[in-house]
Amino acid sequence: MQAALARGSKAVTAWDAWQSSVDIDKLDRNSQRLLPLLHQNLRGQGVDSPLLSRFQGVHRATWFKNQMMLHRAAPILARLHEAGIRTMVLKGAALNLLYYTDYGLRSMDDVDILVPTEEAPAAIDVLAASGLGPGQKPLKAFDERYFALRHGHGFADAAGRSIDLHWHAMLECCYPGADDDFWDGAVSTQLDGEPTRALNATDQLLHVCVHRAEWAAVPPLRWAADAMMILDASLPDIDWDRLLAQVERRRLVLHVESALSFLQDLLDAPVPSSVLKELRGMRVSRAERIEYQARTSLPGLGSVVAKLYFTHTRAQRARRPLALPWLLSFPRSLQVGWALDHVWQVPLYAAAHAGRGEGAH
């Protein structure tokens, strides 16, 4: 990351250390995703290496794949708009359109589209009518309980179109009104000529910092590149007061403080010290610490139950004060989270997977 994102001698020193300690032919996928940025940065620092031509090849392949993916997604956006459904692009699509600008620098696996929560059923109908299906999940399973527990679901077809449909921007915030301020603050953009929206720079930085917290076997290093691209392109537009207010209201202090501290320490990110100081001074409840630990821990039955529990709790707290009905409805959330047909299967499923030390997504 330092070789790909730092400037001057720091980038060159990191490059010399990295290339002498790895086998370029055996890079993990997440490191491979940084090669186009590495190519761009090294050329900007005047580095000359025969490896740059290989990295440039990765850039060209990424550019072509992203162009095709965005081109295929534009008609889907148009059909959603024809149905009267508002859209917002998230993650890779938004980052490529607004911050990277060079489609060869940031790879994507799909195009993420956010729709208002109440319009999600109609959006799913549009995707289904366009030939995109939700994999093994039946369409009838997309009910109010599923929308309250999940923030999105992937849809794809045999032609290679892949859309990740979101009805909430964040898994941590799946409750009524959770995205209202995101929609209110959204900025206009276009995807292959089709008008749509994207998060503003402040909310985009928040989204990147929160999304990176989820555990992965190989850490998704590109989140740091995403954050640095936002800061490089839009630093004067970052509303730090808005960011702090969002973090506190959504109870995401640990997610954002750890991310911004990492960026400042490793990449000299231009994060004001006053912002970090205020984040570190915010009250964090024991429940928030347990939730953060669950989301950043190796997946297992315990961490999966904990994540579902906190998603369920956040949603129920937004609807009504916590009480006995909330506790009674949690098994239903486990049923939905584990894709079971009946609630009575929950204890059987838990017992079976506990014995193997496993969990479910």
C-alpha positions in Angstrom: 0.0 0.0 0.0 2.8 2.4 0.7 4.5 1.7 -2.6 1.1 2.2 -4.4 -0.2 5.2 -2.4 2.6 7.1 -0.7 4.6 9.9 -2.4 8.3 10.6 -2.9 11.0 8.6 -1.2 8.6 6.8 1.1 6.9 5.1 -2.0 10.3 4.2 -3.6 11.7 2.8 -0.3 8.5 0.7 0.2 8.7 -0.5 -3.4 12.3 -1.6 -3.0 11.5 -3.5 0.2 8.3 -5.1 -1.2 9.6 -6.3 -4.5 12.7 -7.9 -2.9 10.5 -9.9 -0.4 7.6 -11.3 -2.6 7.1 -13.5 -5.6 5.2 -11.4 -8.1 3.8 -14.6 -9.7 2.2 -15.7 -6.4 0.5 -12.6 -5.2 -2.9 -12.9 -3.4 -5.9 -11.5 -5.2 -6.2 -8.4 -3.1 -2.5 -7.5 -3.7 -3.1 -8.0 -7.4 -5.9 -5.5 -7.3 -3.4 -2.8 -6.2 -1.0 -3.4 -9.1 -2.6 -0.7 -11.4 -2.2 1.9 -8.7 1.3 0.7 -8.1 2.1 1.1 -11.8 0.7 4.6 -11.8 2.5 5.7 -8.6 5.9 4.2 -9.5 5.8 5.9 -12.9 5.0 9.2 -11.2 8.0 8.7 -8.9 10.3 8.1 -11.9 10.9 4.4 -11.0 12.1 2.2 -13.9 11.5 -1.5 -13.6 10.7 -4.3 -16.2 7.8 -5.2 -13.9 6.0 -2.0 -14.8 5.0 -3.4 -18.2 3.3 -6.4 -16.4 1.5 -4.0 -14.1 0.4 -2.0 -17.0 -1.2 -5.1 -18.5 -3.2 -5.6 -15.3 -4.3 -1.9 -15.7 -5.5 -2.6 -19.2 -7.4 -5.7 -18.3 -9.1 -3.9 -15.3 -10.0 -1.0 -17.6 -11.7 -3.3 -20.1 -13.5 -5.4 -17.5 -14.8 -2.3 -15.7 -16.0 -0.7 -19.0 -18.0 -3.8 -19.9 -19.5 -4.1 -16.4 -20.6 -0.4 -16.3 -21.9 -0.6 -19.9 -24.0 -3.6 -19.0 -25.4 -2.0 -15.9 -26.6 1.2 -17.6 -29.7 -0.4 -19.1 -30.6 -1.8 -15.7 -30.4 1.6 -14.2 -32.6 2.9 -17.1 -35.3 0.3 -16.4 -35.3 1.1 -12.7 -35.8 4.7 -13.5 -38.5 3.9 -16.0 -40.3 2.2 -13.1 -40.0 5.3 -11.1 -37.3 3.9 -8.8 -34.6 6.2 -7.5 -31.0 4.9 -7.7 -27.6 5.5 -6.2 -24.4 3.8 -7.2 -22.2 2.6 -4.3 -18.7 1.2 -3.8 -16.7 0.4 -6.9 -19.0 2.0 -9.4 -19.2 5.3 -7.5 -15.5 5.3 -6.7 -14.5 4.8 -10.3 -16.9 7.4 -11.6 -16.0 10.2 -9.1 -12.6 9.6 -7.6 -10.4 7.2 -9.6 -11.7 8.6 -12.9 -9.3 6.1 -14.7 -11.4 2.9 -15.0 -8.2 0.8 -15.0 -7.1 1.7 -11.5 -9.9 0.1 -9.3 -11.3 -3.3 -10.1 -14.9 -4.3 -9.5 -16.7 -7.6 -9.1 -20.2 -6.2 -9.7 -22.1 -2.9 -9.8 -23.7 -1.9 -6.5 -27.0 -0.1 -6.8 -28.9 1.4 -3.8 -32.6 2.0 -4.0 -34.9 3.4 -1.3 -35.9 0.6 1.1 -39.6 0.9 0.3 -38.9 0.5 -3.4 -36.7 -2.6 -3.0 -39.6 -5.1 -3.9 -40.3 -3.2 -7.1 -36.6 -3.0 -7.9 -36.3 -6.8 -7.5 -39.2 -7.2 -9.9 -37.4 -5.1 -12.5 -34.2 -7.1 -12.1 -36.1 -10.4 -12.4 -37.9 -9.1 -15.6 -34.5 -8.2 -17.0 -33.3 -11.7 -16.5 -31.2 -11.3 -13.4 -31.8 -13.8 -10.6 -30.9 -14.0 -7.0 -29.0 -17.3 -7.2 -30.4 -20.1 -5.1 -32.7 -17.7 -3.1 -36.4 -17.8 -4.1 -38.0 -14.4 -4.9 -40.7 -15.1 -2.3 -38.0 -15.0 0.4 -37.5 -11.3 -0.1 -40.0 -10.2 2.5 -40.1 -7.4 5.1 -38.2 -9.5 7.6 -35.4 -10.1 5.1 -35.2 -6.4 4.2 -34.9 -5.6 7.9 -32.0 -8.0 8.4 -30.0 -7.6 5.2 -28.7 -4.6 3.4 -28.6 -6.1 -0.1 -28.4 -9.2 -2.3 -26.6 -10.1 -5.4 -28.3 -10.7 -8.8 -26.7 -12.0 -11.9 -27.5 -13.7 -15.3 -25.7 -16.0 -17.7 -24.6 -13.1 -19.9 -22.2 -11.9 -17.2 -24.3 -9.0 -15.8 -23.9 -8.8 -12.0 -25.8 -6.3 -9.9 -25.5 -6.1 -6.1 -28.9 -4.5 -5.2 -28.9 -2.6 -1.9 -31.9 -1.3 0.0 -29.7 0.0 2.8 -26.2 1.5 2.3 -24.7 -0.3 5.4 -25.3 -3.7 6.9 -24.8 -2.1 10.3 -27.8 0.2 9.7 -30.8 -1.7 8.5 -33.7 0.2 9.9 -36.4 2.6 8.7 -34.9 6.0 7.7 -31.3 4.8 8.1 -30.4 6.1 4.6 -32.5 9.3 4.5 -29.6 11.6 5.1 -27.5 9.7 2.5 -30.2 10.4 -0.1 -30.6 14.0 1.0 -26.9 14.7 0.6 -26.3 12.6 -2.5 -24.6 14.1 -5.6 -25.5 13.6 -9.2 -23.4 11.5 -11.6 -23.8 9.4 -14.7 -23.1 5.8 -15.4 -22.4 5.2 -19.1 -24.7 8.2 -19.9 -27.5 7.2 -17.5 -28.1 9.8 -14.8 -28.0 8.5 -11.2 -26.7 9.5 -7.8 -23.7 8.7 -5.4 -22.9 9.5 -1.8 -21.2 12.8 -1.3 -17.5 12.8 -0.5 -18.0 12.8 3.3 -20.5 10.0 3.3 -18.4 8.1 0.8 -15.4 8.2 3.2 -17.7 7.0 6.0 -19.0 4.2 3.9 -15.5 3.0 2.9 -14.2 3.1 6.5 -17.2 1.2 7.9 -17.2 -1.4 5.1 -13.6 -2.4 5.7 -14.3 -3.6 9.2 -15.9 -6.9 8.1 -13.4 -9.8 8.6 -11.9 -11.4 5.5 -9.3 -14.2 5.2 -7.2 -11.9 3.1 -7.6 -8.3 4.2 -9.2 -6.2 1.4 -6.4 -3.7 1.1 -8.1 -1.6 -1.6 -10.3 0.1 1.1 -7.3 2.1 2.1 -6.7 3.1 -1.6 -10.4 4.0 -1.9 -10.2 6.3 1.2 -7.0 7.9 0.0 -8.5 8.6 -3.4 -11.5 10.3 -1.8 -9.2 12.4 0.3 -6.9 13.3 -2.6 -9.8 14.3 -4.8 -12.2 15.9 -2.4 -10.3 17.0 0.8 -11.8 20.5 0.8 -15.3 19.0 0.4 -15.0 16.7 3.4 -17.4 17.9 6.1 -15.6 16.6 9.2 -18.5 17.8 11.5 -20.9 15.8 9.4 -18.7 12.7 9.6 -18.4 12.9 13.4 -22.2 13.4 13.7 -22.8 10.4 11.5 -20.4 8.2 13.4 -21.9 9.1 16.7 -25.5 8.8 15.6 -24.9 5.4 13.9 -22.7 4.1 16.8 -19.8 3.4 14.5 -17.0 5.1 16.5 -14.7 2.1 16.5 -15.1 1.4 12.8 -14.1 4.8 11.8 -11.6 5.7 14.4 -9.5 2.6 13.7 -9.7 3.2 9.9 -8.7 6.9 10.0 -5.9 6.2 12.5 -4.6 3.4 10.2 -4.6 5.8 7.2 -2.8 8.5 9.1 -0.2 6.2 10.6 0.6 4.2 7.5 -0.1 6.6 4.6 0.1 10.1 6.2 -3.5 10.7 5.3 -4.6 14.3 5.8 -7.0 13.5 8.6 -7.2 16.4 11.1 -5.8 15.5 14.5 -8.8 17.2 16.1 -11.1 14.7 14.4 -9.1 11.7 15.7 -9.0 13.3 19.1 -12.8 13.7 19.1 -13.4 10.2 17.9 -11.2 8.8 20.6 -13.1 10.8 23.2 -16.5 9.6 22.1 -18.4 7.3 24.5 -18.4 3.7 23.2 -20.8 1.2 25.0 -19.8 -2.3 25.9 -22.4 -3.6 23.4 -20.7 -1.5 20.6 -17.3 -3.0 21.5 -18.7 -6.5 21.4 -20.4 -5.8 18.0 -17.2 -4.5 16.5 -15.2 -7.5 17.8 -17.8 -9.8 16.2 -17.6 -8.1 12.9 -13.8 -8.1 12.8 -13.4 -11.7 14.1 -12.8 -15.0 12.3 -16.3 -16.2 11.3 -17.8 -18.9 13.5 -21.2 -19.7 14.9 -20.7 -17.3 17.8 -19.6 -14.3 15.7 -22.3 -14.9 13.1 -25.0 -15.1 15.8 -23.6 -11.9 17.4 -23.6 -10.1 14.1 -27.2 -11.1 13.4 -28.1 -10.2 17.0 -26.7 -6.7 16.7 -28.3 -6.1 13.2 -31.6 -7.3 14.7 -31.2 -5.1 17.8 -30.4 -2.0 15.8 -33.4 -2.5 13.6 -35.8 -3.2 16.5 -34.5 -0.2 18.5 -35.3 2.1 15.6 -38.8 0.7 15.4 -39.8 0.6 19.1 -38.2 0.4 22.6 -36.5 -2.8 23.3 -38.8 -5.2 25.2 -39.9 -8.9 25.3 -41.3 -8.9 21.7 -37.8 -8.0 20.5 -36.4 -11.1 22.3 -39.1 -13.3 20.9 -38.6 -12.1 17.4 -34.8 -12.8 17.4 -35.2 -16.5 16.4 -37.0 -15.3 13.3 -34.0 -13.2 12.4 -31.8 -16.2 12.8 -34.1 -18.2 10.6 -33.8 -15.5 7.9 -30.1 -15.1 8.4 -29.4 -18.8 8.0 -31.9 -19.2 5.1 -34.0 -21.8 7.0 -37.5 -22.7 6.0 -39.0 -22.8 9.5 -38.1 -21.1 12.8 -38.1 -24.5 14.7 -35.0 -25.4 12.6 -32.9 -22.7 14.3 -31.8 -24.7 17.4 -31.1 -27.8 15.3 -29.0 -25.8 12.9 -27.1 -24.0 15.7 -26.4 -27.3 17.5 -25.2 -28.9 14.3 -22.8 -26.1 13.3 -21.6 -25.5 16.9 -20.3 -29.0 16.9 -18.2 -28.3 13.8 -17.2 -24.8 15.0 -18.9 -23.3 11.9 -21.2 -20.4 11.2 -23.4 -19.1 8.3 -23.4 -15.9 6.5 
